[in-house]
Amino acid sequence: MDESTILLKKDVIILLKQAKDSPRQTYNELLRKVLSLYLQMKKADEYDKFLHEIQKSKMREVWDNKYDEIWEKV
């Protein structure tokens, strides 16, 4: 069998019960769904960080120029 026992605190069990989509949903199904969503969000966050990094140089070019500095002093 590919099953294991894990020890959870009672407050975590209460949260798991509240998060179920239906009373018949197993904790295994719920945890699989939650972890899948978490991993998708984690990937999306890494992608956002990557886009932010590659945009930095262009934003410096756009924002840090002498023309804008002249207007700041007017």
mmCIF file of the N, C-alpha and C atoms, coordinates in Angstrom:
data_MODEL
# 
_entry.id   MODEL 
# 
loop_
_atom_site.group_PDB 
_atom_site.id 
_atom_site.type_symbol 
_atom_site.label_atom_id 
_atom_site.label_alt_id 
_atom_site.label_comp_id 
_atom_site.label_asym_id 
_atom_site.label_entity_id 
_atom_site.label_seq_id 
_atom_site.pdbx_PDB_ins_code 
_atom_site.Cartn_x 
_atom_site.Cartn_y 
_atom_site.Cartn_z 
_atom_site.occupancy 
_atom_site.B_iso_or_equiv 
_atom_site.pdbx_formal_charge 
_atom_site.auth_seq_id 
_atom_site.auth_comp_id 
_atom_site.auth_asym_id 
_atom_site.auth_atom_id 
_atom_site.pdbx_PDB_model_num 
ATOM 1   N N  . MET A 1 1  ? 0.822   -1.185 0.000   1.00 0.00 ? 1  MET A N  1 
ATOM 2   C CA . MET A 1 1  ? 0.000   0.000  0.000   1.00 0.00 ? 1  MET A CA 1 
ATOM 3   C C  . MET A 1 1  ? 0.873   1.258  0.000   1.00 0.00 ? 1  MET A C  1 
ATOM 4   N N  . ASP A 1 2  ? 0.437   2.274  -0.729  1.00 0.00 ? 2  ASP A N  1 
ATOM 5   C CA . ASP A 1 2  ? 1.164   3.540  -0.792  1.00 0.00 ? 2  ASP A CA 1 
ATOM 6   C C  . ASP A 1 2  ? 0.531   4.577  0.125   1.00 0.00 ? 2  ASP A C  1 
ATOM 7   N N  . GLU A 1 3  ? 0.289   4.206  1.350   1.00 0.00 ? 3  GLU A N  1 
ATOM 8   C CA . GLU A 1 3  ? -0.333  5.126  2.289   1.00 0.00 ? 3  GLU A CA 1 
ATOM 9   C C  . GLU A 1 3  ? 0.557   5.302  3.494   1.00 0.00 ? 3  GLU A C  1 
ATOM 10  N N  . SER A 1 4  ? 0.351   6.428  4.166   1.00 0.00 ? 4  SER A N  1 
ATOM 11  C CA . SER A 1 4  ? 1.130   6.755  5.341   1.00 0.00 ? 4  SER A CA 1 
ATOM 12  C C  . SER A 1 4  ? 0.234   7.456  6.348   1.00 0.00 ? 4  SER A C  1 
ATOM 13  N N  . THR A 1 5  ? 0.683   7.528  7.554   1.00 0.00 ? 5  THR A N  1 
ATOM 14  C CA . THR A 1 5  ? -0.034  8.246  8.603   1.00 0.00 ? 5  THR A CA 1 
ATOM 15  C C  . THR A 1 5  ? 0.769   9.484  8.944   1.00 0.00 ? 5  THR A C  1 
ATOM 16  N N  . ILE A 1 6  ? 0.067   10.626 9.052   1.00 0.00 ? 6  ILE A N  1 
ATOM 17  C CA . ILE A 1 6  ? 0.740   11.857 9.456   1.00 0.00 ? 6  ILE A CA 1 
ATOM 18  C C  . ILE A 1 6  ? 0.039   12.414 10.690  1.00 0.00 ? 6  ILE A C  1 
ATOM 19  N N  . LEU A 1 7  ? 0.800   13.097 11.505  1.00 0.00 ? 7  LEU A N  1 
ATOM 20  C CA . LEU A 1 7  ? 0.262   13.683 12.716  1.00 0.00 ? 7  LEU A CA 1 
ATOM 21  C C  . LEU A 1 7  ? -0.051  15.147 12.455  1.00 0.00 ? 7  LEU A C  1 
ATOM 22  N N  . LEU A 1 8  ? -1.304  15.533 12.691  1.00 0.00 ? 8  LEU A N  1 
ATOM 23  C CA . LEU A 1 8  ? -1.736  16.910 12.479  1.00 0.00 ? 8  LEU A CA 1 
ATOM 24  C C  . LEU A 1 8  ? -2.292  17.477 13.779  1.00 0.00 ? 8  LEU A C  1 
ATOM 25  N N  . LYS A 1 9  ? -2.076  18.744 13.978  1.00 0.00 ? 9  LYS A N  1 
ATOM 26  C CA . LYS A 1 9  ? -2.651  19.405 15.142  1.00 0.00 ? 9  LYS A CA 1 
ATOM 27  C C  . LYS A 1 9  ? -4.153  19.579 14.917  1.00 0.00 ? 9  LYS A C  1 
ATOM 28  N N  . LYS A 1 10 ? -4.887  19.655 15.992  1.00 0.00 ? 10 LYS A N  1 
ATOM 29  C CA . LYS A 1 10 ? -6.348  19.748 15.899  1.00 0.00 ? 10 LYS A CA 1 
ATOM 30  C C  . LYS A 1 10 ? -6.809  20.982 15.136  1.00 0.00 ? 10 LYS A C  1 
ATOM 31  N N  . ASP A 1 11 ? -6.095  22.108 15.283  1.00 0.00 ? 11 ASP A N  1 
ATOM 32  C CA . ASP A 1 11 ? -6.509  23.315 14.559  1.00 0.00 ? 11 ASP A CA 1 
ATOM 33  C C  . ASP A 1 11 ? -6.357  23.142 13.051  1.00 0.00 ? 11 ASP A C  1 
ATOM 34  N N  . VAL A 1 12 ? -5.377  22.352 12.618  1.00 0.00 ? 12 VAL A N  1 
ATOM 35  C CA . VAL A 1 12 ? -5.200  22.071 11.189  1.00 0.00 ? 12 VAL A CA 1 
ATOM 36  C C  . VAL A 1 12 ? -6.327  21.175 10.692  1.00 0.00 ? 12 VAL A C  1 
ATOM 37  N N  . ILE A 1 13 ? -6.718  20.218 11.502  1.00 0.00 ? 13 ILE A N  1 
ATOM 38  C CA . ILE A 1 13 ? -7.826  19.332 11.132  1.00 0.00 ? 13 ILE A CA 1 
ATOM 39  C C  . ILE A 1 13 ? -9.116  20.135 10.986  1.00 0.00 ? 13 ILE A C  1 
ATOM 40  N N  . ILE A 1 14 ? -9.340  21.084 11.891  1.00 0.00 ? 14 ILE A N  1 
ATOM 41  C CA . ILE A 1 14 ? -10.533 21.932 11.796  1.00 0.00 ? 14 ILE A CA 1 
ATOM 42  C C  . ILE A 1 14 ? -10.516 22.724 10.491  1.00 0.00 ? 14 ILE A C  1 
ATOM 43  N N  . LEU A 1 15 ? -9.354  23.273 10.135  1.00 0.00 ? 15 LEU A N  1 
ATOM 44  C CA . LEU A 1 15 ? -9.243  24.023 8.875   1.00 0.00 ? 15 LEU A CA 1 
ATOM 45  C C  . LEU A 1 15 ? -9.482  23.122 7.668   1.00 0.00 ? 15 LEU A C  1 
ATOM 46  N N  . LEU A 1 16 ? -8.963  21.912 7.721   1.00 0.00 ? 16 LEU A N  1 
ATOM 47  C CA . LEU A 1 16 ? -9.194  20.971 6.622   1.00 0.00 ? 16 LEU A CA 1 
ATOM 48  C C  . LEU A 1 16 ? -10.678 20.663 6.464   1.00 0.00 ? 16 LEU A C  1 
ATOM 49  N N  . LYS A 1 17 ? -11.358 20.457 7.571   1.00 0.00 ? 17 LYS A N  1 
ATOM 50  C CA . LYS A 1 17 ? -12.798 20.181 7.510   1.00 0.00 ? 17 LYS A CA 1 
ATOM 51  C C  . LYS A 1 17 ? -13.559 21.351 6.906   1.00 0.00 ? 17 LYS A C  1 
ATOM 52  N N  . GLN A 1 18 ? -13.167 22.577 7.271   1.00 0.00 ? 18 GLN A N  1 
ATOM 53  C CA . GLN A 1 18 ? -13.826 23.771 6.743   1.00 0.00 ? 18 GLN A CA 1 
ATOM 54  C C  . GLN A 1 18 ? -13.551 23.953 5.248   1.00 0.00 ? 18 GLN A C  1 
ATOM 55  N N  . ALA A 1 19 ? -12.409 23.483 4.782   1.00 0.00 ? 19 ALA A N  1 
ATOM 56  C CA . ALA A 1 19 ? -12.015 23.683 3.388   1.00 0.00 ? 19 ALA A CA 1 
ATOM 57  C C  . ALA A 1 19 ? -12.599 22.657 2.424   1.00 0.00 ? 19 ALA A C  1 
ATOM 58  N N  . LYS A 1 20 ? -13.169 21.600 2.936   1.00 0.00 ? 20 LYS A N  1 
ATOM 59  C CA . LYS A 1 20 ? -13.718 20.553 2.064   1.00 0.00 ? 20 LYS A CA 1 
ATOM 60  C C  . LYS A 1 20 ? -14.796 21.110 1.142   1.00 0.00 ? 20 LYS A C  1 
ATOM 61  N N  . ASP A 1 21 ? -14.794 20.642 -0.092  1.00 0.00 ? 21 ASP A N  1 
ATOM 62  C CA . ASP A 1 21 ? -15.837 21.011 -1.060  1.00 0.00 ? 21 ASP A CA 1 
ATOM 63  C C  . ASP A 1 21 ? -17.142 20.276 -0.773  1.00 0.00 ? 21 ASP A C  1 
ATOM 64  N N  . SER A 1 22 ? -17.030 19.080 -0.225  1.00 0.00 ? 22 SER A N  1 
ATOM 65  C CA . SER A 1 22 ? -18.211 18.298 0.135   1.00 0.00 ? 22 SER A CA 1 
ATOM 66  C C  . SER A 1 22 ? -17.839 17.412 1.324   1.00 0.00 ? 22 SER A C  1 
ATOM 67  N N  . PRO A 1 23 ? -18.833 16.974 2.068   1.00 0.00 ? 23 PRO A N  1 
ATOM 68  C CA . PRO A 1 23 ? -18.538 16.128 3.235   1.00 0.00 ? 23 PRO A CA 1 
ATOM 69  C C  . PRO A 1 23 ? -17.846 14.805 2.867   1.00 0.00 ? 23 PRO A C  1 
ATOM 70  N N  . ARG A 1 24 ? -18.075 14.350 1.648   1.00 0.00 ? 24 ARG A N  1 
ATOM 71  C CA . ARG A 1 24 ? -17.489 13.067 1.225   1.00 0.00 ? 24 ARG A CA 1 
ATOM 72  C C  . ARG A 1 24 ? -16.070 13.209 0.675   1.00 0.00 ? 24 ARG A C  1 
ATOM 73  N N  . GLN A 1 25 ? -15.608 14.443 0.488   1.00 0.00 ? 25 GLN A N  1 
ATOM 74  C CA . GLN A 1 25 ? -14.254 14.661 -0.027  1.00 0.00 ? 25 GLN A CA 1 
ATOM 75  C C  . GLN A 1 25 ? -13.236 14.189 1.019   1.00 0.00 ? 25 GLN A C  1 
ATOM 76  N N  . THR A 1 26 ? -12.275 13.407 0.582   1.00 0.00 ? 26 THR A N  1 
ATOM 77  C CA . THR A 1 26 ? -11.259 12.914 1.517   1.00 0.00 ? 26 THR A CA 1 
ATOM 78  C C  . THR A 1 26 ? -10.190 13.978 1.736   1.00 0.00 ? 26 THR A C  1 
ATOM 79  N N  . TYR A 1 27 ? -9.489  13.835 2.849   1.00 0.00 ? 27 TYR A N  1 
ATOM 80  C CA . TYR A 1 27 ? -8.386  14.770 3.111   1.00 0.00 ? 27 TYR A CA 1 
ATOM 81  C C  . TYR A 1 27 ? -7.305  14.624 2.037   1.00 0.00 ? 27 TYR A C  1 
ATOM 82  N N  . ASN A 1 28 ? -7.125  13.427 1.556   1.00 0.00 ? 28 ASN A N  1 
ATOM 83  C CA . ASN A 1 28 ? -6.138  13.200 0.503   1.00 0.00 ? 28 ASN A CA 1 
ATOM 84  C C  . ASN A 1 28 ? -6.495  13.994 -0.761  1.00 0.00 ? 28 ASN A C  1 
ATOM 85  N N  . GLU A 1 29 ? -7.771  13.948 -1.153  1.00 0.00 ? 29 GLU A N  1 
ATOM 86  C CA . GLU A 1 29 ? -8.234  14.708 -2.324  1.00 0.00 ? 29 GLU A CA 1 
ATOM 87  C C  . GLU A 1 29 ? -8.086  16.215 -2.091  1.00 0.00 ? 29 GLU A C  1 
ATOM 88  N N  . LEU A 1 30 ? -8.468  16.641 -0.895  1.00 0.00 ? 30 LEU A N  1 
ATOM 89  C CA . LEU A 1 30 ? -8.383  18.061 -0.569  1.00 0.00 ? 30 LEU A CA 1 
ATOM 90  C C  . LEU A 1 30 ? -6.940  18.546 -0.581  1.00 0.00 ? 30 LEU A C  1 
ATOM 91  N N  . LEU A 1 31 ? -6.057  17.795 0.048   1.00 0.00 ? 31 LEU A N  1 
ATOM 92  C CA . LEU A 1 31 ? -4.649  18.201 0.097   1.00 0.00 ? 31 LEU A CA 1 
ATOM 93  C C  . LEU A 1 31 ? -4.011  18.200 -1.294  1.00 0.00 ? 31 LEU A C  1 
ATOM 94  N N  . ARG A 1 32 ? -4.380  17.239 -2.112  1.00 0.00 ? 32 ARG A N  1 
ATOM 95  C CA . ARG A 1 32 ? -3.865  17.198 -3.486  1.00 0.00 ? 32 ARG A CA 1 
ATOM 96  C C  . ARG A 1 32 ? -4.294  18.460 -4.249  1.00 0.00 ? 32 ARG A C  1 
ATOM 97  N N  . LYS A 1 33 ? -5.564  18.855 -4.086  1.00 0.00 ? 33 LYS A N  1 
ATOM 98  C CA . LYS A 1 33 ? -6.086  20.053 -4.754  1.00 0.00 ? 33 LYS A CA 1 
ATOM 99  C C  . LYS A 1 33 ? -5.386  21.317 -4.248  1.00 0.00 ? 33 LYS A C  1 
ATOM 100 N N  . VAL A 1 34 ? -5.271  21.423 -2.930  1.00 0.00 ? 34 VAL A N  1 
ATOM 101 C CA . VAL A 1 34 ? -4.629  22.599 -2.326  1.00 0.00 ? 34 VAL A CA 1 
ATOM 102 C C  . VAL A 1 34 ? -3.173  22.702 -2.762  1.00 0.00 ? 34 VAL A C  1 
ATOM 103 N N  . LEU A 1 35 ? -2.469  21.599 -2.736  1.00 0.00 ? 35 LEU A N  1 
ATOM 104 C CA . LEU A 1 35 ? -1.059  21.617 -3.122  1.00 0.00 ? 35 LEU A CA 1 
ATOM 105 C C  . LEU A 1 35 ? -0.876  21.920 -4.605  1.00 0.00 ? 35 LEU A C  1 
ATOM 106 N N  . SER A 1 36 ? -1.772  21.424 -5.429  1.00 0.00 ? 36 SER A N  1 
ATOM 107 C CA . SER A 1 36 ? -1.710  21.720 -6.856  1.00 0.00 ? 36 SER A CA 1 
ATOM 108 C C  . SER A 1 36 ? -1.876  23.225 -7.096  1.00 0.00 ? 36 SER A C  1 
ATOM 109 N N  . LEU A 1 37 ? -2.861  23.819 -6.434  1.00 0.00 ? 37 LEU A N  1 
ATOM 110 C CA . LEU A 1 37 ? -3.074  25.265 -6.563  1.00 0.00 ? 37 LEU A CA 1 
ATOM 111 C C  . LEU A 1 37 ? -1.885  26.049 -6.029  1.00 0.00 ? 37 LEU A C  1 
ATOM 112 N N  . TYR A 1 38 ? -1.341  25.614 -4.909  1.00 0.00 ? 38 TYR A N  1 
ATOM 113 C CA . TYR A 1 38 ? -0.176  26.280 -4.324  1.00 0.00 ? 38 TYR A CA 1 
ATOM 114 C C  . TYR A 1 38 ? 1.009   26.255 -5.288  1.00 0.00 ? 38 TYR A C  1 
ATOM 115 N N  . LEU A 1 39 ? 1.264   25.114 -5.882  1.00 0.00 ? 39 LEU A N  1 
ATOM 116 C CA . LEU A 1 39 ? 2.397   24.997 -6.810  1.00 0.00 ? 39 LEU A CA 1 
ATOM 117 C C  . LEU A 1 39 ? 2.193   25.864 -8.052  1.00 0.00 ? 39 LEU A C  1 
ATOM 118 N N  . GLN A 1 40 ? 0.956   25.967 -8.532  1.00 0.00 ? 40 GLN A N  1 
ATOM 119 C CA . GLN A 1 40 ? 0.666   26.847 -9.671  1.00 0.00 ? 40 GLN A CA 1 
ATOM 120 C C  . GLN A 1 40 ? 0.933   28.301 -9.304  1.00 0.00 ? 40 GLN A C  1 
ATOM 121 N N  . MET A 1 41 ? 0.515   28.703 -8.120  1.00 0.00 ? 41 MET A N  1 
ATOM 122 C CA . MET A 1 41 ? 0.728   30.074 -7.674  1.00 0.00 ? 41 MET A CA 1 
ATOM 123 C C  . MET A 1 41 ? 2.219   30.353 -7.482  1.00 0.00 ? 41 MET A C  1 
ATOM 124 N N  . LYS A 1 42 ? 2.927   29.375 -6.976  1.00 0.00 ? 42 LYS A N  1 
ATOM 125 C CA . LYS A 1 42 ? 4.361   29.522 -6.760  1.00 0.00 ? 42 LYS A CA 1 
ATOM 126 C C  . LYS A 1 42 ? 5.079   29.737 -8.090  1.00 0.00 ? 42 LYS A C  1 
ATOM 127 N N  . LYS A 1 43 ? 4.695   28.976 -9.109  1.00 0.00 ? 43 LYS A N  1 
ATOM 128 C CA . LYS A 1 43 ? 5.273   29.145 -10.445 1.00 0.00 ? 43 LYS A CA 1 
ATOM 129 C C  . LYS A 1 43 ? 4.937   30.525 -11.005 1.00 0.00 ? 43 LYS A C  1 
ATOM 130 N N  . ALA A 1 44 ? 3.705   30.957 -10.823 1.00 0.00 ? 44 ALA A N  1 
ATOM 131 C CA . ALA A 1 44 ? 3.272   32.267 -11.329 1.00 0.00 ? 44 ALA A CA 1 
ATOM 132 C C  . ALA A 1 44 ? 4.065   33.375 -10.662 1.00 0.00 ? 44 ALA A C  1 
ATOM 133 N N  . ASP A 1 45 ? 4.334   33.246 -9.367  1.00 0.00 ? 45 ASP A N  1 
ATOM 134 C CA . ASP A 1 45 ? 5.098   34.253 -8.645  1.00 0.00 ? 45 ASP A CA 1 
ATOM 135 C C  . ASP A 1 45 ? 6.527   34.315 -9.166  1.00 0.00 ? 45 ASP A C  1 
ATOM 136 N N  . GLU A 1 46 ? 7.126   33.170 -9.440  1.00 0.00 ? 46 GLU A N  1 
ATOM 137 C CA . GLU A 1 46 ? 8.479   33.139 -9.991  1.00 0.00 ? 46 GLU A CA 1 
ATOM 138 C C  . GLU A 1 46 ? 8.506   33.801 -11.369 1.00 0.00 ? 46 GLU A C  1 
ATOM 139 N N  . TYR A 1 47 ? 7.468   33.575 -12.157 1.00 0.00 ? 47 TYR A N  1 
ATOM 140 C CA . TYR A 1 47 ? 7.377   34.182 -13.479 1.00 0.00 ? 47 TYR A CA 1 
ATOM 141 C C  . TYR A 1 47 ? 7.250   35.697 -13.355 1.00 0.00 ? 47 TYR A C  1 
ATOM 142 N N  . ASP A 1 48 ? 6.434   36.162 -12.398 1.00 0.00 ? 48 ASP A N  1 
ATOM 143 C CA . ASP A 1 48 ? 6.284   37.605 -12.172 1.00 0.00 ? 48 ASP A CA 1 
ATOM 144 C C  . ASP A 1 48 ? 7.612   38.232 -11.755 1.00 0.00 ? 48 ASP A C  1 
ATOM 145 N N  . LYS A 1 49 ? 8.346   37.554 -10.882 1.00 0.00 ? 49 LYS A N  1 
ATOM 146 C CA . LYS A 1 49 ? 9.656   38.066 -10.455 1.00 0.00 ? 49 LYS A CA 1 
ATOM 147 C C  . LYS A 1 49 ? 10.610  38.142 -11.647 1.00 0.00 ? 49 LYS A C  1 
ATOM 148 N N  . PHE A 1 50 ? 10.574  37.108 -12.497 1.00 0.00 ? 50 PHE A N  1 
ATOM 149 C CA . PHE A 1 50 ? 11.425  37.092 -13.680 1.00 0.00 ? 50 PHE A CA 1 
ATOM 150 C C  . PHE A 1 50 ? 11.097  38.276 -14.594 1.00 0.00 ? 50 PHE A C  1 
ATOM 151 N N  . LEU A 1 51 ? 9.806   38.508 -14.851 1.00 0.00 ? 51 LEU A N  1 
ATOM 152 C CA . LEU A 1 51 ? 9.410   39.627 -15.702 1.00 0.00 ? 51 LEU A CA 1 
ATOM 153 C C  . LEU A 1 51 ? 9.832   40.960 -15.098 1.00 0.00 ? 51 LEU A C  1 
ATOM 154 N N  . HIS A 1 52 ? 9.685   41.086 -13.813 1.00 0.00 ? 52 HIS A N  1 
ATOM 155 C CA . HIS A 1 52 ? 10.080  42.318 -13.140 1.00 0.00 ? 52 HIS A CA 1 
ATOM 156 C C  . HIS A 1 52 ? 11.577  42.577 -13.317 1.00 0.00 ? 52 HIS A C  1 
ATOM 157 N N  . GLU A 1 53 ? 12.378  41.531 -13.175 1.00 0.00 ? 53 GLU A N  1 
ATOM 158 C CA . GLU A 1 53 ? 13.827  41.680 -13.316 1.00 0.00 ? 53 GLU A CA 1 
ATOM 159 C C  . GLU A 1 53 ? 14.225  42.099 -14.731 1.00 0.00 ? 53 GLU A C  1 
ATOM 160 N N  . ILE A 1 54 ? 13.625  41.495 -15.739 1.00 0.00 ? 54 ILE A N  1 
ATOM 161 C CA . ILE A 1 54 ? 14.032  41.828 -17.104 1.00 0.00 ? 54 ILE A CA 1 
ATOM 162 C C  . ILE A 1 54 ? 13.513  43.198 -17.526 1.00 0.00 ? 54 ILE A C  1 
ATOM 163 N N  . GLN A 1 55 ? 12.505  43.706 -16.835 1.00 0.00 ? 55 GLN A N  1 
ATOM 164 C CA . GLN A 1 55 ? 11.977  45.024 -17.162 1.00 0.00 ? 55 GLN A CA 1 
ATOM 165 C C  . GLN A 1 55 ? 12.737  46.151 -16.468 1.00 0.00 ? 55 GLN A C  1 
ATOM 166 N N  . LYS A 1 56 ? 13.523  45.847 -15.458 1.00 0.00 ? 56 LYS A N  1 
ATOM 167 C CA . LYS A 1 56 ? 14.208  46.883 -14.684 1.00 0.00 ? 56 LYS A CA 1 
ATOM 168 C C  . LYS A 1 56 ? 15.069  47.800 -15.543 1.00 0.00 ? 56 LYS A C  1 
ATOM 169 N N  . SER A 1 57 ? 15.859  47.221 -16.417 1.00 0.00 ? 57 SER A N  1 
ATOM 170 C CA . SER A 1 57 ? 16.772  48.048 -17.216 1.00 0.00 ? 57 SER A CA 1 
ATOM 171 C C  . SER A 1 57 ? 16.002  48.985 -18.141 1.00 0.00 ? 57 SER A C  1 
ATOM 172 N N  . LYS A 1 58 ? 14.931  48.492 -18.748 1.00 0.00 ? 58 LYS A N  1 
ATOM 173 C CA . LYS A 1 58 ? 14.128  49.343 -19.632 1.00 0.00 ? 58 LYS A CA 1 
ATOM 174 C C  . LYS A 1 58 ? 13.445  50.449 -18.836 1.00 0.00 ? 58 LYS A C  1 
ATOM 175 N N  . MET A 1 59 ? 12.962  50.143 -17.647 1.00 0.00 ? 59 MET A N  1 
ATOM 176 C CA . MET A 1 59 ? 12.300  51.153 -16.828 1.00 0.00 ? 59 MET A CA 1 
ATOM 177 C C  . MET A 1 59 ? 13.298  52.232 -16.393 1.00 0.00 ? 59 MET A C  1 
ATOM 178 N N  . ARG A 1 60 ? 14.525  51.829 -16.080 1.00 0.00 ? 60 ARG A N  1 
ATOM 179 C CA . ARG A 1 60 ? 15.554  52.827 -15.752 1.00 0.00 ? 60 ARG A CA 1 
ATOM 180 C C  . ARG A 1 60 ? 15.788  53.748 -16.945 1.00 0.00 ? 60 ARG A C  1 
ATOM 181 N N  . GLU A 1 61 ? 15.845  53.157 -18.117 1.00 0.00 ? 61 GLU A N  1 
ATOM 182 C CA . GLU A 1 61 ? 16.055  53.923 -19.344 1.00 0.00 ? 61 GLU A CA 1 
ATOM 183 C C  . GLU A 1 61 ? 14.907  54.924 -19.550 1.00 0.00 ? 61 GLU A C  1 
ATOM 184 N N  . VAL A 1 62 ? 13.693  54.487 -19.299 1.00 0.00 ? 62 VAL A N  1 
ATOM 185 C CA . VAL A 1 62 ? 12.523  55.339 -19.502 1.00 0.00 ? 62 VAL A CA 1 
ATOM 186 C C  . VAL A 1 62 ? 12.433  56.416 -18.425 1.00 0.00 ? 62 VAL A C  1 
ATOM 187 N N  . TRP A 1 63 ? 12.667  56.043 -17.180 1.00 0.00 ? 63 TRP A N  1 
ATOM 188 C CA . TRP A 1 63 ? 12.458  56.973 -16.076 1.00 0.00 ? 63 TRP A CA 1 
ATOM 189 C C  . TRP A 1 63 ? 13.669  57.839 -15.768 1.00 0.00 ? 63 TRP A C  1 
ATOM 190 N N  . ASP A 1 64 ? 14.847  57.288 -15.886 1.00 0.00 ? 64 ASP A N  1 
ATOM 191 C CA . ASP A 1 64 ? 16.063  58.026 -15.522 1.00 0.00 ? 64 ASP A CA 1 
ATOM 192 C C  . ASP A 1 64 ? 16.693  58.648 -16.768 1.00 0.00 ? 64 ASP A C  1 
ATOM 193 N N  . ASN A 1 65 ? 16.143  59.760 -17.186 1.00 0.00 ? 65 ASN A N  1 
ATOM 194 C CA . ASN A 1 65 ? 16.737  60.439 -18.331 1.00 0.00 ? 65 ASN A CA 1 
ATOM 195 C C  . ASN A 1 65 ? 16.767  61.937 -18.039 1.00 0.00 ? 65 ASN A C  1 
ATOM 196 N N  . LYS A 1 66 ? 17.621  62.638 -18.744 1.00 0.00 ? 66 LYS A N  1 
ATOM 197 C CA . LYS A 1 66 ? 17.822  64.066 -18.494 1.00 0.00 ? 66 LYS A CA 1 
ATOM 198 C C  . LYS A 1 66 ? 16.567  64.879 -18.779 1.00 0.00 ? 66 LYS A C  1 
ATOM 199 N N  . TYR A 1 67 ? 15.786  64.488 -19.758 1.00 0.00 ? 67 TYR A N  1 
ATOM 200 C CA . TYR A 1 67 ? 14.578  65.229 -20.097 1.00 0.00 ? 67 TYR A CA 1 
ATOM 201 C C  . TYR A 1 67 ? 13.614  65.260 -18.913 1.00 0.00 ? 67 TYR A C  1 
ATOM 202 N N  . ASP A 1 68 ? 13.411  64.111 -18.260 1.00 0.00 ? 68 ASP A N  1 
ATOM 203 C CA . ASP A 1 68 ? 12.527  64.056 -17.095 1.00 0.00 ? 68 ASP A CA 1 
ATOM 204 C C  . ASP A 1 68 ? 13.098  64.868 -15.932 1.00 0.00 ? 68 ASP A C  1 
ATOM 205 N N  . GLU A 1 69 ? 14.409  64.827 -15.763 1.00 0.00 ? 69 GLU A N  1 
ATOM 206 C CA . GLU A 1 69 ? 15.032  65.584 -14.675 1.00 0.00 ? 69 GLU A CA 1 
ATOM 207 C C  . GLU A 1 69 ? 14.827  67.082 -14.847 1.00 0.00 ? 69 GLU A C  1 
ATOM 208 N N  . ILE A 1 70 ? 14.830  67.563 -16.076 1.00 0.00 ? 70 ILE A N  1 
ATOM 209 C CA . ILE A 1 70 ? 14.602  68.979 -16.342 1.00 0.00 ? 70 ILE A CA 1 
ATOM 210 C C  . ILE A 1 70 ? 13.186  69.366 -15.908 1.00 0.00 ? 70 ILE A C  1 
ATOM 211 N N  . TRP A 1 71 ? 12.211  68.533 -16.236 1.00 0.00 ? 71 TRP A N  1 
ATOM 212 C CA . TRP A 1 71 ? 10.819  68.822 -15.880 1.00 0.00 ? 71 TRP A CA 1 
ATOM 213 C C  . TRP A 1 71 ? 10.580  68.770 -14.372 1.00 0.00 ? 71 TRP A C  1 
ATOM 214 N N  . GLU A 1 72 ? 11.349  67.967 -13.663 1.00 0.00 ? 72 GLU A N  1 
ATOM 215 C CA . GLU A 1 72 ? 11.197  67.898 -12.211 1.00 0.00 ? 72 GLU A CA 1 
ATOM 216 C C  . GLU A 1 72 ? 11.586  69.221 -11.549 1.00 0.00 ? 72 GLU A C  1 
ATOM 217 N N  . LYS A 1 73 ? 12.479  69.980 -12.177 1.00 0.00 ? 73 LYS A N  1 
ATOM 218 C CA . LYS A 1 73 ? 12.977  71.220 -11.599 1.00 0.00 ? 73 LYS A CA 1 
ATOM 219 C C  . LYS A 1 73 ? 12.164  72.433 -12.019 1.00 0.00 ? 73 LYS A C  1 
ATOM 220 N N  . VAL A 1 74 ? 11.213  72.265 -12.933 1.00 0.00 ? 74 VAL A N  1 
ATOM 221 C CA . VAL A 1 74 ? 10.408  73.393 -13.424 1.00 0.00 ? 74 VAL A CA 1 
ATOM 222 C C  . VAL A 1 74 ? 9.336   73.756 -12.443 1.00 0.00 ? 74 VAL A C  1 
# 
